[in-house]
Amino acid sequence: MEIHRALWQFITTQFYPGEDFVLGEDTSLIDSGLIDSTGVLELLTFLESEFGITVDDAEVVPENLDSLARITAFVLRKQAEATPKARPA
């Protein structure tokens, strides 16, 4: 999945976890110490610019942004919300 690949690339490049760190689908980015509050802001900037979404303050919660799996699902939801729905004929 392209979103997942772009996220993985950004996180491992921007926050270099070290060679021994295993970044799994459900690895907590915050609990593992990989990102801090400043890192969350960098992540938000990346998400908005890379995927063309807008993240509201109320959406900046671990349920949306704490792992690769959660971030990928969040971006997909935001993109789906932004796509105009076709009207029935």
C-alpha positions as a Markdown table, in Angstrom:
| # | Residue | x | y | z |
|---|---|---|---|---|
| 1 | Met | 0.0 | 0.0 | 0.0 |
| 2 | Glu | 1.4 | 3.3 | -1.0 |
| 3 | Ile | 0.3 | 5.2 | 2.1 |
| 4 | His | 1.9 | 2.6 | 4.4 |
| 5 | Arg | 5.2 | 2.7 | 2.4 |
| 6 | Ala | 5.3 | 6.5 | 2.5 |
| 7 | Leu | 4.7 | 6.5 | 6.2 |
| 8 | Trp | 7.3 | 3.9 | 6.9 |
| 9 | Gln | 9.8 | 5.8 | 4.8 |
| 10 | Phe | 9.1 | 9.1 | 6.5 |
| 11 | Ile | 9.2 | 7.7 | 10.1 |
| 12 | Thr | 12.3 | 5.7 | 9.6 |
| 13 | Thr | 14.1 | 8.5 | 7.9 |
| 14 | Gln | 12.9 | 11.4 | 10.0 |
| 15 | Phe | 13.0 | 9.8 | 13.4 |
| 16 | Tyr | 15.8 | 7.3 | 12.7 |
| 17 | Pro | 15.0 | 4.5 | 15.2 |
| 18 | Gly | 18.4 | 2.8 | 15.0 |
| 19 | Glu | 19.3 | -0.5 | 13.5 |
| 20 | Asp | 18.0 | -2.7 | 16.4 |
| 21 | Phe | 14.5 | -1.0 | 16.4 |
| 22 | Val | 11.8 | -3.1 | 14.8 |
| 23 | Leu | 9.0 | -0.9 | 13.5 |
| 24 | Gly | 6.0 | -3.2 | 13.3 |
| 25 | Glu | 2.5 | -2.5 | 12.2 |
| 26 | Asp | 1.2 | -1.9 | 15.8 |
| 27 | Thr | 4.4 | -0.6 | 17.4 |
| 28 | Ser | 3.5 | 2.4 | 19.5 |
| 29 | Leu | 5.5 | 5.3 | 18.2 |
| 30 | Ile | 5.0 | 7.3 | 21.4 |
| 31 | Asp | 5.4 | 4.5 | 24.0 |
| 32 | Ser | 8.5 | 3.2 | 22.2 |
| 33 | Gly | 10.0 | 6.7 | 22.5 |
| 34 | Leu | 10.4 | 7.0 | 18.7 |
| 35 | Ile | 8.5 | 10.3 | 18.5 |
| 36 | Asp | 7.7 | 12.9 | 21.1 |
| 37 | Ser | 5.3 | 15.9 | 21.0 |
| 38 | Thr | 7.5 | 17.7 | 18.4 |
| 39 | Gly | 7.6 | 14.6 | 16.4 |
| 40 | Val | 3.9 | 14.4 | 16.3 |
| 41 | Leu | 3.8 | 18.0 | 14.9 |
| 42 | Glu | 6.3 | 16.9 | 12.2 |
| 43 | Leu | 4.1 | 13.8 | 11.5 |
| 44 | Leu | 1.0 | 16.0 | 11.1 |
| 45 | Thr | 2.7 | 18.4 | 8.7 |
| 46 | Phe | 3.8 | 15.4 | 6.6 |
| 47 | Leu | 0.4 | 13.8 | 6.6 |
| 48 | Glu | -1.3 | 17.0 | 5.5 |
| 49 | Ser | 1.2 | 17.8 | 2.8 |
| 50 | Glu | 1.8 | 14.3 | 1.5 |
| 51 | Phe | -1.8 | 13.0 | 1.5 |
| 52 | Gly | -3.8 | 16.2 | 1.1 |
| 53 | Ile | -5.8 | 15.9 | 4.3 |
| 54 | Thr | -6.5 | 18.3 | 7.1 |
| 55 | Val | -6.1 | 17.0 | 10.6 |
| 56 | Asp | -8.3 | 18.7 | 13.2 |
| 57 | Asp | -7.0 | 19.3 | 16.7 |
| 58 | Ala | -9.6 | 16.8 | 18.1 |
| 59 | Glu | -8.1 | 14.1 | 15.8 |
| 60 | Val | -4.6 | 14.4 | 17.3 |
| 61 | Val | -5.0 | 11.4 | 19.6 |
| 62 | Pro | -3.2 | 8.1 | 19.9 |
| 63 | Glu | -6.1 | 6.2 | 18.4 |
| 64 | Asn | -5.3 | 7.9 | 15.1 |
| 65 | Leu | -1.6 | 8.5 | 15.2 |
| 66 | Asp | 0.2 | 6.0 | 17.4 |
| 67 | Ser | 1.3 | 3.2 | 15.0 |
| 68 | Leu | 1.7 | 2.6 | 11.3 |
| 69 | Ala | -1.6 | 0.7 | 11.2 |
| 70 | Arg | -3.5 | 3.4 | 12.9 |
| 71 | Ile | -2.0 | 6.2 | 10.9 |
| 72 | Thr | -2.7 | 4.3 | 7.6 |
| 73 | Ala | -6.3 | 3.7 | 8.6 |
| 74 | Phe | -6.7 | 7.4 | 9.7 |
| 75 | Val | -5.4 | 8.7 | 6.4 |
| 76 | Leu | -7.7 | 6.4 | 4.4 |
| 77 | Arg | -10.7 | 7.6 | 6.4 |
| 78 | Lys | -9.8 | 11.2 | 5.9 |
| 79 | Gln | -9.3 | 10.8 | 2.2 |
| 80 | Ala | -12.6 | 9.0 | 2.0 |
| 81 | Glu | -14.3 | 11.8 | 3.8 |
| 82 | Ala | -12.8 | 14.3 | 1.4 |
| 83 | Thr | -14.0 | 12.4 | -1.7 |
| 84 | Pro | -17.3 | 13.7 | -3.0 |
| 85 | Lys | -19.9 | 11.0 | -3.0 |
| 86 | Ala | -21.7 | 10.4 | -6.2 |
| 87 | Arg | -25.4 | 11.2 | -6.3 |
| 88 | Pro | -27.8 | 8.6 | -7.4 |
| 89 | Ala | -29.3 | 9.2 | -10.9 |
